[in-house]
Amino acid sequence: MAAVNARLHIMGIVGIRSGSKGVPDKNIRPLAGKPLVGWILDAASKSKYLNRTVVSTDSEAYAAIAKSYGADVPYLRPAELAADDSPEYEYVKHMVEWLERNEGYRPDIVVRMMATVPLQSTQDIDAVIRTLLDDPKADSAVAIAEARQHPMKALKLVEDGDGSKKLVSYFSESGREVTPIARQGYEKAYFRANIIGCRRRVIFETNSLTGDLVRPHIIPQNRAVDIDNEIDFYVVEHLLRSLSQSKR
């Protein structure tokens, strides 16, 4: 354990509710020999900065699996925080409040990770934490990856006035901008890769996990794949096989 966190309580948290609609029981579905959530919990267990990892879940079965990977599950998440439209921020805040009220445990830094991004490594987790530790002014640090499709190329359908639809740029009503522009013509765009490290005060002062001053840590696209459907499972299994073969 690094000396830097001898006085700091740095807590990881993973949320795995049981109500996945697209892929039933997605968070515990087997992926290359272990349940999906097992991948991020394994990575977290090897962190040199995290001194506790907790899981927020509404399922006894999910809780048992999380515990088998060394995570704490202090309680089952209330139903009102496990709905499809429940903000992630709310279950994180609820956990932080519950731990202080019931255990007297008060983390200085909270690191939100997600089961659905299984290719993220211990190094990614630690790099996000290190980025935050290195800048006392920062509210948070976030893992990001370069967007595969630039958002400026997004399109939308709008009414044409005669009951039909027409295609326009997502950011304007012009059909002219539908014509592709060379990728090099845009500034690079990034998306969150779902590791967020924030100071405890940010959760309560800004009602968010990021606050205003957010520092980036860039990771490769192949470690930022977020599983949302069957195709994503296939892609990640292929990547895991490729990584396994490259280590032989």
N, C-alpha and C positions, 0 to 999 in steps of 0.2 A: 504494500500500500504506500503510495507516494506521501512524502512528508507534507506536501502542500495541503492535504486534506486531514491532517492530524487534528486540526481544530474545527474543520468544516464538516457538517453533515450534508452529504450529497446523495440524494435519493433518486433512484430510477423508478418510473412508473409505466406500466403497460396496461392498457384497457382492452378487455376482450369480452364484449357482451355476446350473448348467445342468440340474438335475433337476426342473424344475417339472412337477407332475402335472396340475393343473387346466387350465392353458393351456400347451401345449408351447412351450419356448423363449420364455416370457413376457418375460424381461428384455431380449431383443433384438428382440422383435416390433415391426414398424413401427407408429408412432403419429403421425399427422399429419405424415408426411414424414421422420421420424427414428426410430431404434430407441428403445425405451422408456428404456433406461439413458441415452441421449443427453440427455434432458431435464434430469435432475438433474446430470449432468456439465457441461452448459452453464451451469446456474445456479451451480455451484460454481466454475467457471473465472472468473467475474466477481466473486467475493467479495473484499472489501477486507481480510479477515482471514486467510483460508486461504492459506498459502504452499506447500502441497503437497496434492494429492489422489491417493489410491491406490485401486486396485480389487482386491478379493479375489475370485478366480474359479477354478474348476476346469477351465475350457475355453479352449483356444487360440483358438478362433473368437471367444469372448466377449472375450478379452484383446485381440485385434486391434481389435475395435470400440471398446473402452474407450480404447485408445491413440490411436485416430483422433480422439477428443474431448479429447485432451490429458492424460489420466490416466496415472499410473505403474502398471504391473503388475509388481511386483518378482519374483514367482514364481507358480506355479500352486498353488492351495489343495490340501492333502492330502485324499484321499478321505474320511478319517475325520471331517473338518470340513465335508464337503459333503453329508452325509446329510439326509434329511427332518427328522430329530429333532435335528440339531446346533444347539446354542444359539448365537445370534448373538454373544454375549459371547466365545465361544471363538475364532472366527475373527478378531475384533478384537484380542484379547490375543495371538494367534499372530502377527499382522502386526506389532504393536508390538514384540514380543520379537525377531522375525526382523530387523526393520530395525535395531534396536540392535546385535544380534549381527553382522550382515553388513555394515552400512553405518556403524555408529556414530551413527546418527540416532535422536534421542530427543525425540519431541514432548512439549511441555508440556501441550497440550490436544488431545484427539481428538474429532472431530465425525463421528458415525455418521449417514449419510444412506441412503435407500433408493430404488432405481430405481422401485419400484412406486408412488411418490407423485410423479408427474411435474409436477403443477401448482405445486409449491412453488417459490418464487422465491429469487433471490439475497438479497433483503431479508429473507426468512424465515431463511435460513441465518445471515446476519450478525446478525440480531436475537437469535438464540439464543446466538451467541458473545458478543455485547455484554452480554447478561443475565448470563452467567457471569463475564465480565471485571469487571463492575460490583460483584460481590459476592465478595470474596476468601474468605469463609467457605463459600460454596456448593460442594458436591461436583460438581454438574452443573446444566445447564439443559435443558429439554425443550420442544419445540413441542407444543402441545395445541390441540384444537378442541372446541367444545361438542358433546356427543353428540346425534345426531338422535333416537335412541330412548333414553329414560332407563333405566338398568339396573334401577331399582326396578320397572319394568313387565315385566321378564323373567319367563318362565313355564317350568315343567318338567312332565314327565309322570312319575307315580309309580304303583307297583302299588296296586290297590284291594283286594287280598285275595282276589278271586274270579277272578283271571286277566285282568281288564280294567285299563285305565289311567284315571287321573283327572288333571285339570289343576289345578295349584296354583301359588302364587307361588314363584319361584325361591329366595327367601330364607326361606321358611317352608313348613309343610305345610298352610297354610290355603287353602281354595278361595275364601274370602270376598275375599281380596286380589287375586283374578283380576279383579275389577271395576275398570275403569280409574279412576284418580284424576286430577283435573285436573293438567296439567303444572306449573301454577303452585304446586302443593302440595309440590313437591320442590325441594331445593337444586339448583343447576345441576350437571350431571355433565360430565366431559370425558374424552376419550380421547387417547392419544398420537398425534401426527401424524408421528412417525418421523424427526424430527431430534433427536439427543441430543448435546449437547456436554458432555464430562467432562474433569476433570483426570486426567493420566496416573496419579497415585498411586491414584485411585479404582479403576481397573481391577485393580490388584494387591492393594490393601488390603481391598477389599470383594467381590471376585469378581463384579463387576457393572459396568454402564455408568453407573449413576446414583448409587450411594452413598446416603446418608441425607438430606442436605439438598439438595433438588431445587427449583430455581426455574423458574417457568413462563413461557413466551411463548405467548400465545394468537394463533392464526391463524384466518381465516375457514374455515367448513366446506368451501367450494368449492375451497380449495387443499389440503385434507387428504384428498381421495379416494384411497383405497388400492386399486390394481387387483389383483383376485384372480380374476376370471372374465370371461367374454365380455361380460356386462352392464356391468361396470365399464369395459371398453374403450369400449363404446358411449357411456356417460355422459361419459367424459373427452374423447372426440373431439367430442362435442356442445359441451362447455364450451370446448374450444379453438377451435372454429369461432365460437362466440359472442364470445369474447374477441378473436379476430382481426377480426371484423366491427365490433366496438365501437371498434377503433383506426383504422378507415378514415376 
